[in-house]
Amino acid sequence: MGELPVSEVEELSLEELERIQSLVAEKRPALSSPERLARFLCGIYSPAMMRFRLYGHKQWGMLDRLAYDDVLAIARAQ
């Protein structure tokens, strides 16, 4: 009997994790919830991102290669 396929979840690099932690440490109101942080990291536009012009931030969309649910789990762990 063959092995079951395993879905591979991409790992974050240490550098990416550090960048997320420094972003959280900035305590921006627009990134105050895990959902907002996940949208920011995925590069998903929202009213808060537009209002605070965060789409121009250097970390904007840095995890857009990952699924939103995976990024949300990462954001909740911060």
CORKAGI-V713519 format. One record per residue. N is the residue number from 1. RES is the residue in three letters. PHI is phi in whole degrees, -180 to 180 (NA if undefined). Layout:
n: (N	N)
res: (RES	RES)
phi: (PHI	PHI)
This chain:
n: (1	2	3	4	5	6	7	8	9	10	11	12	13	14	15	16	17	18	19	20	21	22	23	24	25	26	27	28	29	30	31	32	33	34	35	36	37	38	39	40	41	42	43	44	45	46	47	48	49	50	51	52	53	54	55	56	57	58	59	60	61	62	63	64	65	66	67	68	69	70	71	72	73	74	75	76	77	78)
res: (MET	GLY	GLU	LEU	PRO	VAL	SER	GLU	VAL	GLU	GLU	LEU	SER	LEU	GLU	GLU	LEU	GLU	ARG	ILE	GLN	SER	LEU	VAL	ALA	GLU	LYS	ARG	PRO	ALA	LEU	SER	SER	PRO	GLU	ARG	LEU	ALA	ARG	PHE	LEU	CYS	GLY	ILE	TYR	SER	PRO	ALA	MET	MET	ARG	PHE	ARG	LEU	TYR	GLY	HIS	LYS	GLN	TRP	GLY	MET	LEU	ASP	ARG	LEU	ALA	TYR	ASP	ASP	VAL	LEU	ALA	ILE	ALA	ARG	ALA	GLN)
phi: (NA	-78	-78	-72	-67	-113	-77	-95	-95	-65	-84	-84	-78	-60	-62	-64	-63	-64	-65	-66	-64	-70	-65	-63	-66	-69	53	-74	-57	-70	-117	-79	-124	-58	-65	-65	-62	-64	-61	-60	-66	-86	75	-95	-69	-148	-55	-65	-64	-69	-61	-95	54	-78	-67	-97	-66	-65	-91	-54	70	-65	-114	-65	-79	-100	-69	-54	-61	-68	-67	-62	-62	-65	-63	-68	-80	-81)
